[in-house]
Amino acid sequence: MKSSFDVVVFKLVLALKY
């Protein structure tokens, strides 16, 4: 399981989008 990693990636994507 890499839920923590997924959360980090999700935050990065949001940061890059906005």
Summary of the structure (lengths in Angstrom):
residues: 18
radius of gyration: 8.3
end to end distance: 27.6
largest distance: 27.6
contacts: 27
relative contact order: 0.19
helix: 83%
strand: 0%
